[in-house]
Amino acid sequence: MPRKPPPPGDYRYAVGDLIKGRRVARGLRQRELANQLAVAFNTLAQWEQGYTQPDLETIARLARLHGMSLSQYLSPLDRVAPKEREAVHRDTQRVRTRRTSKNADELH
């Protein structure tokens, strides 16, 4: 049985629209972006349709591929409901903390 897409306004839907919009703006096909991210084409399609969402490490890779910071990449999500923005902020902070810890470990 096929999965239902999330309702409009849902955070997953907004992230999927963001990924698709940024991909289309660069003139990339789904397969091309999926190859650049080393993920299956179907995985990218599911993100764009809101059925699933990438982890924040992958979103950070997407931002780098587009030549943007994570904050710049996610800035269109500012129009998402405050509750959903808080979830994005928590996830972003978690990734930054992991990166800082990882970089500190590499220096020792």
N, C-alpha and C positions, 0 to 999 in steps of 0.2 A: 504494500500500500504506500503510495507516495506521501512524503511529508508535506504538511501545510506550510506555506511561507508565514513568517511572522506578520502580525498586524502592522499596518502603516503607522509610523511614529515610533515603532520599537527600535531600540538601539541597534540590534543586528541588521535591521533594514537600512538604517542610516549609514552604518559602516559599509554595507554592501554597495549602496549607492555611491559612497565616497570612493571606494576602490574602483568601481566601474567608471565613474566620471573622470578620475585621474588617468586611468588606462586609456580611455577614449581620447582624452585631451592630448595624450602623447602619440596617438595614432597607432597604438599597439592592439593586436588581437589577443584574445584570451590565451591562446597557446603560447604566444611569444612571451607574455608576462609570466605565465606559469613556468616556462622554461627558465627564465631569468631568476625566478624564486626557487627553482628546483622542487616544485610541487606538481602534482597531477593536474591536468587540465580540468577535470571534474571538481577538484577541490576548489580551484579558483572560481569556477562557475557557481558552486554552492555558496561561497562567500558573497559573491555579487548578488545572488538571489536572496540572501538573508537566511538560508537554511542552516548554515553554520557560520562561524566567524574565526578569523585567524587569531593566533595568540599575539601578544603585544610584541614579542621579538620579531615576528613576521611583519607586523605593521611597521616596526622600526626599519626593517629591511626595505619595505615598500617606500618609505620616506626617503631612504638613502638612494634608492633607484631613481627617484624623482628629483633628487638633488635638494631635498628639503629636510629641515629638522622635524622631529616627531611632532612638536607643537604646531609647526606650519602645516604639516600634512593633515593633522586632526582638526585644524581650526574651523572647517565648515561644520563640525559637530557642535559648535557653540550654539547653533540654532536648535539643537535637540533639547528636550525637556531637562530641567535642572537635575532631577533624580538620575537621569541617564548620564548627564555630564559628570556627576559625582563618581559614577562607576568608571568612566573613562579616566578621570583624574587619579583615582585609586590605582587602577591598572598601570597607568603611566609612572606613578611614583614607585610602584613595585619593581618595574623594569629598571628604572634609574638606580634604585637601591641595589639591585642585583648586579648591574653593570659596574657601579662604584666599588662594590665588594670584590668583584671579579678582577677589576683593574688593580685594586690595591694588593690582591693576592699575587698578581703577576709581577708586581714591583719587588716583592720580597724574595 
